[in-house]
Amino acid sequence: MTGAAEIVAERDVVYAEAGRPLCWNVFRPGAGAAGAPGVLVYHGGGWRVGDRANMTAACEAFARRGWVAIAPEYRLLGEAAWPAPLEDARTAIRAARAKAGVLGIAADRIFLAGYSAGAHLALLAASGSAGPAREGEPCADQPETVAGVAAFFTPAVLPERQGAALGITGPGAAAALDLRTHAGRLPPVILFCGDRDPMTPPELSLDLYQAIRRAGRTADLRLYADLIHEFVSLPGMMEATVEDAAAFFARTVLHKAEFGAALEWLRRWWEGVAAK
C-alpha cells in the first residue's frame, strides 16, 4: 500500500451536463495509472443532502491500493425530482467508460461503491433496470455495464412513505425501489452493514444477499458486531472495509481465473485428505 502523499487528486472536473455542469473528483495512484481498475464512489445523504467531497477518504483508500477512484456529483432531490439522482449515477458510468483513456482506467474494469443512499443508487444503476440511455442523454452511445458493486449500509427496501417522499408513487413504485427485485441482474456484490444500524437494519442487507444468491449471482456479506450507520467514519474502518471490497473484486472479477484454479486445487487436496 502506498502513502497518502502519493495520491494525485483532480477536483471539480466536469463529466456531463444535466441542465448544469455535473462534476466529479478523481483520485489516482501517484505512480500514474494506465488500464487500472476504476471505481465510482457515490455519497449518501438520503438523496437530499451530501456532497462528493464526503467520499474523499473512501477514494483515497482505493487509490492507495492502485485504483483510480472517482467521486461523482449527482443532482439531489429538491434541485430535481426523482429519478434525477439515478439518471446522474448512470450518466457517471457512461462518462467513465467514454473517458476511460483520460482517466487511466480500463473500460471493462469499472466498479461501483456507494454509501447508504449512494449504495441504493449504485445497485439500481448496476442492475440496468432503468433500461438503456435515451437518445440525447450524455454519452448515450456508451453501455452502463459495471464489473461489481460494494454497497455500504444499503437501504435495500424503501417503505412506501419513503418512496412517496422521493416522489415515486403509483403501481410498481415499491418494486422499482426494492433492490431484491433486481437481484438477478446484478454483477458481483459485497454488502457491508453494522448489526446495530437503526437506519438500515442488517436484515435488509441479509435479505438482499439471500435474494442475490437465490438468483444464482455472486454476493458476499460483511456484518460488523455492535456497529451502526456510517461506521466507516470510525478509526480504521474505512481502510479495513475498502481493503475487503478490493479483495472481493480481485477474487470475483479481476483475478477470478487464478483464484478459481487455487480454489480447485484446495478442494482436490481436501478430497484427498478425506479419502485417506
C-alpha positions in Angstrom: 0.0 0.0 0.0 1.3 3.4 -0.9 1.2 6.5 1.3 -1.4 9.3 1.1 1.2 11.7 -0.2 1.5 9.7 -3.3 -2.2 10.2 -4.3 -2.9 12.7 -7.1 -6.3 14.4 -6.8 -8.1 16.3 -9.5 -11.3 18.1 -8.3 -14.3 19.7 -9.9 -13.9 18.1 -13.3 -17.0 18.4 -15.4 -18.1 15.0 -16.6 -21.5 15.8 -18.1 -24.3 18.3 -18.4 -27.8 18.0 -16.9 -29.2 21.5 -17.2 -25.9 22.5 -15.5 -22.4 21.0 -15.3 -22.0 17.8 -13.3 -18.6 17.4 -11.7 -16.5 14.6 -10.2 -13.4 14.4 -8.2 -10.7 11.9 -9.4 -8.1 10.3 -7.2 -5.2 8.4 -8.8 -2.2 6.5 -7.5 0.8 8.8 -7.5 2.7 6.5 -9.8 0.2 7.0 -12.5 -2.4 4.7 -14.0 -3.0 3.1 -17.3 -5.6 0.4 -17.6 -6.1 0.4 -13.8 -9.4 -0.7 -12.3 -11.7 2.2 -11.7 -14.4 2.7 -9.1 -17.2 5.3 -9.0 -17.9 6.2 -5.4 -21.4 7.6 -4.6 -22.1 9.6 -1.5 -25.1 9.1 0.8 -27.4 11.6 2.4 -30.9 10.3 1.8 -30.9 11.6 -1.8 -31.4 15.1 -0.4 -28.1 16.2 1.1 -24.5 15.2 0.8 -21.6 16.0 -1.5 -18.9 14.2 -3.5 -16.3 15.7 -1.2 -17.7 13.4 1.5 -16.2 10.5 -0.4 -12.6 11.7 -0.3 -11.5 9.2 2.4 -13.0 6.3 0.5 -11.5 7.4 -2.8 -8.0 7.9 -1.2 -8.3 4.4 0.4 -8.9 2.9 -3.1 -6.2 5.0 -4.7 -3.7 3.7 -2.1 -4.4 0.2 -3.5 -3.7 1.1 -7.1 -7.2 2.0 -8.1 -8.5 5.2 -9.9 -11.3 6.3 -7.6 -13.9 8.8 -8.9 -16.5 10.6 -6.7 -19.3 11.9 -9.0 -21.8 14.6 -8.2 -25.5 13.8 -8.7 -28.5 16.1 -8.5 -30.2 16.0 -5.2 -33.9 15.9 -4.6 -35.0 19.5 -4.1 -33.0 20.6 -7.0 -34.5 18.0 -9.3 -37.2 15.3 -9.0 -36.6 11.6 -8.9 -35.2 9.9 -11.0 -32.6 12.6 -11.5 -30.2 11.1 -8.9 -30.4 7.8 -10.6 -30.1 9.3 -14.0 -26.9 11.1 -13.0 -25.5 7.9 -11.3 -26.0 6.1 -14.7 -24.5 9.1 -16.6 -21.4 8.9 -14.5 -20.9 5.2 -15.5 -21.3 6.1 -19.2 -19.0 9.1 -18.9 -16.3 7.0 -17.1 -16.4 4.5 -20.0 -16.2 7.3 -22.6 -13.3 8.9 -20.8 -11.5 5.7 -19.7 -8.3 6.6 -21.6 -8.1 10.0 -20.0 -8.9 8.6 -16.5 -6.3 5.9 -16.9 -8.8 3.1 -16.4 -9.9 0.0 -18.3 -13.5 0.5 -19.5 -14.3 -3.1 -18.8 -13.0 -2.9 -15.2 -15.2 -0.2 -13.8 -16.8 -0.9 -10.4 -19.2 1.0 -8.2 -19.2 1.7 -4.4 -21.9 3.5 -2.6 -22.7 4.6 0.9 -26.3 4.5 2.2 -28.5 6.3 -0.4 -25.4 6.1 -2.7 -25.4 2.3 -2.3 -29.0 2.2 -3.4 -28.2 4.3 -6.4 -25.1 2.2 -7.2 -27.1 -1.1 -7.1 -30.0 0.3 -9.1 -27.6 1.6 -11.7 -25.7 -1.6 -11.8 -28.8 -3.7 -12.3 -29.7 -2.0 -15.6 -33.3 -1.9 -14.5 -33.8 1.6 -16.0 -33.0 0.3 -19.5 -30.6 1.9 -21.9 -29.8 5.6 -22.1 -32.2 7.6 -24.2 -31.1 9.5 -27.3 -29.8 12.9 -26.3 -28.6 11.9 -22.9 -24.9 12.4 -22.2 -22.6 9.6 -23.6 -25.8 7.8 -24.7 -23.7 5.6 -27.0 -21.9 4.0 -24.0 -23.1 0.9 -22.1 -23.7 1.1 -18.4 -22.3 -2.3 -17.6 -20.1 -2.4 -14.5 -17.9 -5.2 -13.1 -19.1 -5.2 -9.4 -20.5 -3.2 -6.6 -19.5 -2.6 -2.9 -22.6 -1.4 -1.1 -22.4 0.0 2.5 -25.4 0.1 4.9 -27.8 -0.2 2.0 -31.5 0.9 2.2 -32.4 -2.2 0.1 -36.1 -1.8 0.7 -37.7 1.6 1.0 -41.0 1.9 2.9 -43.9 3.3 0.9 -43.8 6.6 2.7 -40.2 7.0 1.9 -40.9 6.3 -1.8 -43.6 8.9 -1.7 -41.2 11.4 -0.1 -38.9 10.7 -3.1 -41.9 11.4 -5.4 -42.2 7.8 -6.5 -45.8 6.7 -6.2 -48.3 4.6 -8.1 -48.4 0.9 -9.3 -45.0 -0.8 -9.4 -43.3 2.0 -7.5 -42.3 -0.2 -4.5 -41.0 -2.9 -6.7 -38.9 -0.4 -8.7 -37.2 0.7 -5.5 -36.8 -2.8 -3.9 -33.3 -3.9 -4.8 -34.3 -7.6 -4.3 -36.5 -7.2 -7.4 -33.3 -6.7 -9.4 -31.1 -9.3 -7.7 -30.8 -11.5 -10.8 -29.4 -8.6 -12.9 -26.6 -7.6 -10.5 -22.8 -8.1 -11.0 -20.8 -9.4 -8.1 -21.9 -7.5 -4.9 -20.3 -7.2 -1.5 -22.6 -5.8 1.2 -21.4 -4.1 4.4 -23.6 -3.4 7.4 -23.4 -2.9 11.2 -25.6 -5.2 13.3 -26.9 -2.3 15.4 -27.7 0.0 12.5 -31.1 1.7 13.3 -31.4 3.3 9.8 -30.6 0.4 7.6 -31.1 -2.7 9.8 -28.9 -5.6 9.0 -32.0 -7.7 8.0 -32.2 -5.5 4.8 -28.7 -6.4 3.8 -29.2 -10.1 4.7 -32.4 -10.2 2.7 -30.7 -8.7 -0.3 -27.7 -11.0 0.0 -30.0 -14.0 0.1 -32.0 -12.8 -2.9 -28.8 -12.3 -5.0 -27.6 -15.8 -4.1 -31.0 -17.4 -4.8 -30.8 -15.7 -8.2 -27.6 -17.5 -8.9 -25.4 -14.4 -8.7 -22.3 -13.7 -6.7 -22.5 -11.9 -3.3 -20.7 -11.6 0.0 -22.0 -10.1 3.2 -19.9 -8.4 5.9 -21.8 -7.9 9.2 -20.0 -5.9 11.9 -20.7 -6.5 15.5 -22.1 -3.6 17.6 -21.6 -1.0 14.8 -24.2 1.5 13.5 -24.9 3.6 10.4 -21.8 5.3 8.8 -19.5 3.1 10.9 -16.8 3.6 8.3 -16.1 7.0 9.9 -14.7 5.2 12.9 -10.9 4.8 13.3 -9.5 2.2 10.9 -12.9 1.2 9.4 -12.6 2.9 6.1 -9.3 1.3 5.3 -10.5 -2.1 6.5 -13.7 -2.1 4.5 -12.1 -0.8 1.3 -9.4 -3.4 1.6 -12.1 -6.0 1.9 -14.0 -4.6 -1.1 -10.8 -4.6 -3.2 -10.1 -8.2 -2.2 -13.6 -9.2 -3.1 -13.3 -7.6 -6.5 -10.0 -9.3 -7.1 -11.3 -12.7 -6.2 -14.6 -12.5 -8.1 -13.6 -10.4 -11.2 -10.0 -9.1 -11.6 -8.2 -12.4 -10.8 -11.1 -14.8 -11.0 -9.4 -17.4 -13.1 -6.3 -17.6 -10.8 -8.4 -17.7 -7.7 -10.7 -20.4 -9.2 -7.7 -22.5 -10.0 -6.3 -22.2 -6.5 -9.7 -23.0 -5.1 -10.0 -26.1 -7.2 -6.5 -27.2 -6.0 -7.6 -26.7 -2.4 -10.8 -28.6 -3.0 -9.0 -31.6 -4.5 -6.4 -31.5 -1.7 -9.2 -31.8 0.9 -10.8 -34.6 -1.1 -7.5 -36.4 -1.0 -7.3 -35.9 2.8 -10.8 -37.1 3.3 -10.2 -40.2 1.2 -7.3 -41.4 3.4 
